Every structure is written in C-alpha cells, then in structure tokens.
Amino acid sequence: MTKTLSSLYDSYENGRAAAQELEASGITAGKISLLANNLEGRNNPAAHEGNESEAGAEAGMGFGAVIGAGIGAAAGIGLLAVPGLGPIVATGWLAAAVLGAVGGGAVAATAGGLVGALVGNGLLEEEANILAEGVRRGGTLVTVLVTAEQEEGANRILRGHHMVDVAALGQGYRSTGWTRFDGVAPPVVDSAGNVAQAAPPVVTR
C-alpha cells in the first residue's frame, strides 16, 4: 500500500533538491512529481522541440537528470499556462494526472485537477486546497508516493529542504478572507507585477 506525501516550498531550488534527494534515497522517479509556478520565467525550463512523448515518459529516467535538463523536458510538458495557476513547469505522475498531456505536448489543463488529483491520492481536501493556492502564489510542490518502509525517510528528506508549514500557511490565507482554491482566479502578483511568494519560509523541522 502506498501513501502520498506532499510538500510545498517557496524556492524552486529547494523543491528540486528535495526531489533529487528522494530519488537518490532509492525512490523511483516515477513515484516523484514536481509542479512549480513560473510566472516570471525564473525556472527557465530547457527547450525541447519536437518532443512527441507523453506525460510520464520520464519515469524510467533519473529524476535528477530530467529536472537538471529543464523540468518537464523529457515528458514534453515543460512550461504551461494553467487556468488559476498561471505558467508552471511540471513533471512526474501528478503532473501527468493534472495536465492530461497528449502526444506532441498538447495539453488540456485545468487547475482544479490539481486539487482533485491530490484528494484522489489520499490528501484531505483542505490541505489540497492550501497546496494548490500555494502553487498559485509562487510555490513549488513536490509529491511522492511511498511505501510504509519509505515514509519516515521520505518525510525526513522533505523536511530537510525548508518545506512550508501547510497548517500555518492555511491559517495565514484564511486570515485574509481566503476560503479555498479558486481554479479560475488570476495568479497572485505584488504591486510591482511580480508573482507573489507562497508564504514566508515557515520551516517544519
């Protein structure tokens, strides 16, 4: 039996490092997924012209190699504009479930699918809404499917890369009147027009 672990990061670099360490620990690449907000083009996925592979095709490759070459490059899904989230870069099993990529990289993407996919894989709806909102506000989401034997080690890895405290994040969102993720809302930007950050780096240790 597998369990879904999800962790949100303010920094793409922290999320990528967590995903790479998960794979290095022995968890297969096909069990790891990463979605990152890319409104400012700051994550700069490598171009991968002419890719005809389907989402999830990177499962047999080293996850570190995939994201090192530009996240999503091997899956042909790379940089996408998703309603409610804005431009994102994505790879892995959750990305495939959310984005519904088909041959040639064409995508029928819906942000609401992120909440549904998370809930469908065992997360509470409230947590799934906070995580989706975190991505909308500039965060990077790492999800991993683990066995009971892998769970403790995977949690230790996720915590070791400055993960955001989701409970505190949700409390902060609700204090401003937020109630749940809105899949048709525009991406959150600051007064200068830059994408907002998911939250101050509230670290769970």
Order of alpha helices (4+ residues) and beta strands (2+ residues): beta-alpha-beta-alpha-beta-beta-alpha-alpha-alpha-beta-alpha-alpha
